[in-house]
Amino acid sequence: MDSISSRIATELGVRPQQVIATITLLDEGATVPFIARYRKEITGSLDDTQLRNLEERLRYLRELDERRVSILASIDEQGKLTAELQQAIQLADTKTRLEDLYLPYKKKRRTKGQIALEAGLGELADLLFNDPSHDPQIEAARFIDAEKGFADEKAVLEGAKYILMERFAEDAELLQRLRTMLQQDALLRARVITGKEQDGAKFSDYFEHDEPFKRVPSHRALAIFRGRNEGFLTASLSLGDNTPGSMHPCEVVIAEHFAIKNQNRPADTWLAEVVRWT
């Protein structure tokens, strides 16, 4: 409890002892209104808002720690828990970050990338990724295996693409970079669905609405999402001007993250397609 109480104390700007005392009361079954009214001498006069924030953060951080223990056990059982990964999981300070780190090890349905790995195409994917000077068509010919579902070079290269795509999509650091970019630079765009103007009149403020995502207040976001859920609006996040022929901002980040550059090597175009598909 010490680390949790210290963190909450820092976040709320109160003394650790106030947090520890309040946690004890909450664990004994006391409610926030009761503590705010009758236990001021124990909590150091924390007000109702502070107590509710404390209770919310306590619940979140305890759930975070419980999930952390579960994830560490799961990865350890798979024999894939390295010292570096364990440290990253121990330092994860949000549920999102924790789940990003766990994503490559989470049990999932059988994907196209997994099927390609089972067919031995991981070697090809690694070869073209690590050394784009190799010609994809020539290298793919060595991996043709009709019995495993890869009857020609095209199928083999597509399988290798799925391997890298799934690897890219499960990279925790990349996910964090993309999420930060969306939060900072994305535009929330809402549009009325054609023919729904009259029935959805209560959402008319958002029939043609564009706003930087980072500036959207929670009540407006909820209204837009409600309009979408009720079938009157479309809602999307956009980045950049998406000029035809230019790379999408997300593609730029993915390529930079994995040091993928077009240097006119045989596999550069193929790797660019992997980035675009991701």
C-alpha positions in Angstrom: 0.0 0.0 0.0 3.0 2.3 0.6 3.8 2.9 -3.1 0.1 3.4 -4.0 -0.5 5.8 -1.1 2.7 7.8 -1.8 1.7 8.1 -5.5 -1.8 9.3 -4.6 -0.5 11.7 -2.1 1.8 13.2 -4.7 -1.0 13.5 -7.3 -3.4 15.1 -4.9 -0.9 17.3 -3.2 -1.6 16.0 0.3 0.4 14.2 3.0 1.0 10.4 2.7 -0.4 9.9 6.2 -3.7 11.5 5.1 -4.0 9.1 2.3 -3.1 6.1 4.4 -5.7 7.0 7.0 -8.3 7.4 4.3 -7.5 4.1 2.6 -7.9 2.4 6.0 -11.3 3.9 6.4 -12.4 3.0 2.9 -11.1 -0.6 3.4 -13.2 -0.8 6.6 -16.3 0.0 4.6 -16.7 3.7 5.3 -18.2 5.7 2.4 -16.9 9.0 1.1 -19.8 11.1 2.4 -19.4 9.5 5.9 -15.6 10.1 5.9 -16.0 13.7 4.6 -18.6 14.6 7.4 -17.5 12.5 10.4 -13.8 11.7 10.0 -12.2 15.0 9.3 -9.9 14.6 12.3 -8.5 11.4 10.9 -8.1 12.4 7.2 -6.7 15.9 8.0 -9.9 17.6 6.7 -9.8 16.2 3.2 -12.9 17.5 1.4 -15.5 15.6 -0.6 -13.8 16.2 -3.9 -10.4 15.1 -2.7 -11.8 12.0 -1.1 -13.7 11.0 -4.3 -10.5 11.5 -6.4 -8.6 9.5 -3.8 -11.1 6.7 -3.9 -11.1 6.6 -7.7 -7.3 6.6 -8.0 -7.1 3.9 -5.3 -9.4 1.6 -7.2 -7.5 2.3 -10.5 -4.1 1.7 -9.1 -5.1 -1.5 -7.3 -6.7 -2.8 -10.4 -3.5 -1.9 -12.3 -1.3 -3.8 -9.8 -3.7 -6.8 -9.9 -3.5 -6.8 -13.7 0.3 -6.4 -13.6 0.6 -9.5 -11.4 -1.6 -11.5 -13.8 0.3 -10.4 -16.9 3.7 -11.2 -15.4 2.5 -14.7 -14.4 1.0 -15.3 -17.9 4.2 -14.3 -19.8 6.4 -16.2 -17.3 4.3 -19.3 -17.9 5.0 -18.9 -21.6 8.7 -18.8 -20.9 9.1 -15.4 -22.5 9.6 -13.1 -19.5 12.9 -11.3 -20.0 14.5 -9.0 -17.4 13.9 -6.1 -19.7 10.2 -6.9 -20.3 9.7 -7.5 -16.5 11.1 -4.1 -15.7 9.0 -2.4 -18.4 5.8 -4.0 -17.0 6.8 -3.1 -13.4 7.2 0.6 -14.5 4.0 0.7 -16.5 1.9 3.5 -14.9 -1.4 3.1 -16.8 -3.6 0.2 -17.9 -3.2 1.2 -21.5 0.6 1.0 -21.3 0.4 -2.3 -19.5 -1.9 -3.8 -22.1 0.3 -2.5 -24.9 3.3 -4.4 -23.4 1.2 -7.6 -23.0 -0.3 -7.5 -26.5 2.4 -9.7 -28.2 1.9 -12.4 -25.5 -1.9 -12.3 -25.2 -3.7 -15.4 -26.4 -5.5 -14.6 -29.6 -7.3 -16.2 -32.4 -5.2 -17.8 -35.1 -4.1 -15.0 -37.4 -2.7 -14.9 -41.0 0.6 -13.9 -39.5 0.6 -16.9 -37.2 -0.3 -19.2 -40.1 2.6 -17.8 -42.0 5.0 -18.2 -39.0 3.8 -21.9 -38.7 4.7 -22.3 -42.4 8.3 -21.1 -41.7 8.0 -17.7 -43.3 9.4 -15.9 -40.3 12.8 -16.4 -41.7 11.9 -14.6 -44.9 10.2 -11.7 -43.1 13.3 -11.2 -40.9 15.6 -11.4 -43.9 13.8 -8.7 -45.9 13.3 -6.5 -42.9 16.9 -6.7 -41.7 18.5 -6.6 -45.1 16.4 -4.9 -47.8 19.2 -5.5 -50.4 17.7 -9.0 -50.9 15.2 -9.4 -53.8 11.8 -10.4 -52.4 10.8 -12.4 -55.4 14.0 -14.4 -55.5 14.0 -15.1 -51.8 10.3 -16.0 -51.7 10.8 -18.8 -54.2 12.7 -20.7 -51.6 9.6 -20.8 -49.3 6.9 -22.0 -51.7 5.0 -24.8 -50.2 1.5 -25.5 -51.6 0.7 -28.0 -48.9 1.0 -25.2 -46.3 -1.1 -22.8 -48.3 1.7 -20.8 -50.0 1.7 -22.0 -53.6 3.6 -19.2 -55.2 5.8 -16.2 -54.6 2.9 -13.8 -54.2 1.3 -15.9 -51.5 4.7 -16.3 -49.7 5.4 -12.5 -49.7 1.9 -11.8 -48.5 2.4 -14.2 -45.6 5.7 -12.5 -44.7 3.9 -9.1 -44.8 1.3 -10.3 -42.3 4.1 -11.4 -40.0 5.7 -8.0 -40.0 2.4 -6.2 -39.9 1.3 -8.0 -36.7 4.8 -7.5 -35.2 4.5 -3.7 -35.9 1.0 -3.5 -34.6 2.0 -5.1 -31.3 5.0 -2.9 -30.6 4.3 -1.1 -27.4 6.6 1.9 -28.0 5.1 2.4 -31.5 1.5 2.3 -30.1 2.4 4.9 -27.5 3.9 7.2 -30.2 0.8 6.8 -32.4 -1.6 7.3 -29.5 0.2 10.5 -28.4 0.2 11.8 -32.0 -3.5 11.3 -32.3 -4.2 12.9 -28.9 -2.1 16.0 -29.9 -2.7 16.4 -33.6 -5.9 14.6 -34.7 -9.0 16.4 -35.8 -12.4 15.0 -34.6 -14.7 15.2 -37.6 -18.5 14.7 -37.3 -20.9 14.6 -40.2 -24.6 14.0 -40.5 -25.6 10.8 -42.3 -27.5 11.6 -45.5 -31.2 11.4 -45.0 -31.0 11.6 -41.2 -31.1 15.4 -41.0 -34.7 15.6 -39.7 -34.7 12.7 -37.3 -31.4 13.7 -35.9 -32.1 17.3 -35.5 -31.1 17.3 -31.9 -27.5 16.7 -33.1 -27.6 19.5 -35.6 -24.7 21.3 -34.0 -22.5 18.4 -35.2 -23.9 17.9 -38.7 -20.6 19.4 -40.1 -18.2 19.7 -37.2 -14.4 19.7 -37.1 -12.4 20.3 -34.0 -8.9 19.5 -32.7 -9.3 16.4 -30.7 -7.2 17.7 -27.8 -9.6 20.6 -27.4 -12.8 18.6 -27.4 -14.5 18.8 -24.0 -15.9 15.5 -22.6 -19.6 16.6 -22.9 -19.2 17.4 -26.6 -17.3 14.1 -27.3 -20.1 12.2 -25.6 -22.8 14.0 -27.6 -21.0 13.2 -30.9 -20.5 9.6 -30.0 -24.1 9.3 -28.9 -25.2 10.7 -32.3 -23.0 8.1 -34.0 -24.4 5.3 -31.8 -28.0 6.3 -32.6 -27.3 6.3 -36.3 -27.4 10.0 -37.1 -23.7 11.0 -37.3 -20.5 9.6 -38.5 -17.4 10.4 -36.4 -13.8 9.9 -37.2 -10.3 11.1 -36.4 -8.1 12.5 -39.2 -4.5 13.5 -39.4 -2.9 15.7 -42.0 -4.3 16.6 -45.4 -4.0 13.0 -46.8 -2.9 14.3 -50.2 -3.0 11.5 -52.8 0.4 10.0 -53.3 1.8 11.3 -50.0 2.4 9.1 -46.9 -0.2 9.3 -44.1 1.3 10.7 -40.9 0.8 7.3 -39.2 2.8 5.7 -42.0 5.6 8.2 -41.5 5.8 7.4 -37.7 5.8 3.6 -38.4 8.5 3.9 -41.0 10.6 6.1 -38.7 10.1 3.8 -35.7 11.5 0.8 -37.6 14.0 2.8 -39.7 12.4 1.8 -42.9 13.6 4.1 -45.7 13.4 4.0 -49.5 17.0 3.7 -50.7 16.1 2.0 -54.0 17.0 -1.4 -52.6 15.1 -4.5 -53.9 13.0 -4.9 -50.8 12.3 -1.2 -50.1 9.0 -1.1 -52.0 7.8 -4.3 -50.4 8.6 -2.9 -46.9 6.8 0.3 -47.8 3.7 -1.8 -48.5 4.1 -3.5 -45.1 4.0 -0.1 -43.5 1.0 1.0 -45.5 -0.9 -2.2 -44.7 -0.2 -1.8 -41.0 
